[in-house]
Amino acid sequence: MASSTNESVLTLEKNRERKFTDPSTKSLPRVSHHAGSGTQAKFCYIILLLEALKDVINAFTVPENMARMEEARDQAGNDMMKMMQIVFPVATQIQQEVIQKYGFSADGDGAVKFANAIRQYEMEDQEIANLSSNLKSMFLPQMATPPTPAQDVATS
């Protein structure tokens, strides 16, 4: 993970034109001027993930991508196997088009590393957790909860 972190921090450094919001307004850890470079790298990496997540979510709202996802959902219907075969690859492709700007490769390996990075920091940062949940809800179908035993008895 250290080399991925360093590569992503370098990508962040290359893209200095990006304007980040004041870290004190987020749930990100504060980095003091005396913090070690590991803490600073982690802080930069979290900011990088936040920006990448926001850009990926925004990519799903682009009309062309919305049409691609809608067409894939229509083809898949409510069949979970078809969702995995048709919808997920389209969603992954849209994601890959964005994450390459953040130092992740634009292939399946990059998508897995991006997902793992998000999963790693979801527990530490509420905003990453919220954005991750948002992203998942954009392409995962709403699953109906099975009735509880009490509901089964009441309807019988």
C-alpha positions in Angstrom: 0.0 0.0 0.0 2.9 2.3 0.6 3.9 2.5 -3.0 0.3 3.1 -4.1 0.0 5.8 -1.5 3.2 7.5 -2.7 2.1 7.2 -6.3 -1.3 8.7 -5.5 0.3 11.5 -3.4 2.6 12.3 -6.4 -0.5 12.4 -8.6 -2.0 14.8 -6.1 1.1 17.0 -6.2 1.0 17.0 -10.1 -2.6 18.3 -10.0 -2.1 21.3 -7.7 -4.7 23.3 -9.7 -7.4 21.3 -7.9 -8.9 23.4 -5.1 -9.6 21.4 -2.0 -12.0 22.6 0.7 -10.7 23.6 4.1 -9.9 20.4 6.0 -11.2 21.8 9.2 -14.7 21.6 7.8 -14.5 17.9 7.0 -14.3 14.8 9.2 -10.7 14.3 8.1 -7.9 14.0 10.6 -6.1 17.3 11.3 -2.4 17.3 10.4 -0.3 19.6 12.6 2.8 21.3 11.3 4.8 18.9 13.4 3.2 15.7 12.1 5.3 13.1 10.5 5.4 12.5 6.8 3.3 9.3 7.2 0.5 11.2 8.7 0.7 13.9 6.0 0.7 11.2 3.3 -2.3 9.6 4.8 -4.1 12.9 5.0 -3.3 13.7 1.4 -4.4 10.2 0.4 -7.8 10.7 2.1 -8.3 14.0 0.3 -7.3 12.3 -2.9 -9.9 9.5 -2.3 -12.6 12.1 -1.4 -12.0 14.0 -4.6 -11.9 10.8 -6.7 -15.1 9.5 -5.2 -16.8 12.9 -5.9 -15.6 12.8 -9.5 -16.8 9.2 -10.0 -20.2 10.0 -8.6 -20.4 13.1 -10.8 -19.4 10.9 -13.8 -22.6 8.9 -13.3 -24.7 12.1 -13.6 -23.3 13.0 -17.0 -26.2 12.5 -19.5 -24.1 10.1 -21.7 -23.2 7.9 -18.8 -26.8 8.0 -17.4 -28.0 6.7 -20.7 -25.4 4.0 -20.7 -26.4 2.9 -17.2 -30.1 3.1 -18.0 -29.7 0.9 -21.1 -27.7 -1.6 -19.2 -30.3 -1.7 -16.4 -33.1 -2.2 -19.0 -31.2 -5.1 -20.5 -30.6 -6.7 -17.2 -34.0 -6.3 -15.7 -34.3 -7.7 -12.2 -32.0 -10.6 -12.9 -29.0 -10.4 -10.6 -26.8 -12.5 -12.9 -27.5 -10.1 -15.8 -26.8 -7.2 -13.5 -23.4 -8.6 -12.9 -22.8 -9.4 -16.5 -24.2 -6.2 -18.0 -24.6 -3.3 -15.5 -21.5 -3.8 -13.4 -19.1 -3.8 -16.4 -20.6 -0.5 -17.6 -20.4 1.0 -14.1 -16.8 -0.2 -13.7 -15.9 1.3 -17.1 -17.3 4.7 -16.1 -15.4 4.5 -12.8 -12.2 3.5 -14.6 -12.4 6.5 -16.9 -12.3 8.8 -13.8 -9.9 7.0 -11.4 -7.0 7.1 -13.9 -6.7 10.8 -13.2 -6.0 10.0 -9.6 -3.1 7.6 -10.2 -5.1 4.3 -10.4 -4.7 2.3 -13.6 -7.7 2.4 -16.0 -8.3 -1.4 -15.8 -9.8 -4.0 -13.5 -6.7 -3.9 -11.3 -7.0 -0.1 -10.8 -10.8 -0.5 -10.0 -10.0 -3.2 -7.4 -7.2 -1.0 -5.8 -9.6 2.0 -5.8 -12.3 -0.1 -4.1 -9.8 -1.5 -1.6 -8.6 2.0 -0.8 -12.1 3.2 -0.2 -12.9 0.2 2.0 -9.8 0.8 4.0 -10.7 4.4 4.8 -14.5 4.0 5.2 -14.1 3.2 8.8 -11.8 6.2 9.5 -13.6 8.9 7.6 -17.4 9.4 7.6 -17.4 11.4 4.4 -15.7 8.6 2.5 -18.2 6.1 4.0 -21.1 8.3 2.9 -19.8 8.8 -0.6 -19.0 5.1 -1.0 -22.6 4.3 0.0 -23.8 6.9 -2.5 -21.8 5.3 -5.2 -22.9 1.8 -4.5 -26.5 2.8 -4.5 -26.1 4.2 -8.0 -25.6 0.8 -9.6 -26.5 -1.8 -7.1 -30.2 -2.8 -7.2 -32.5 -2.1 -4.2 -32.9 -5.4 -2.5 -36.2 -6.2 -0.9 -35.8 -7.4 2.6 -37.3 -10.8 3.2 -40.3 -10.8 5.5 -39.7 -11.6 9.1 -41.3 -14.8 10.6 -43.8 -12.5 12.4 -44.8 -11.0 9.0 -45.2 -14.4 7.5 -47.5 -15.6 10.3 -49.6 -12.3 10.0 -50.2 -12.8 6.3 -51.1 -16.5 6.5 
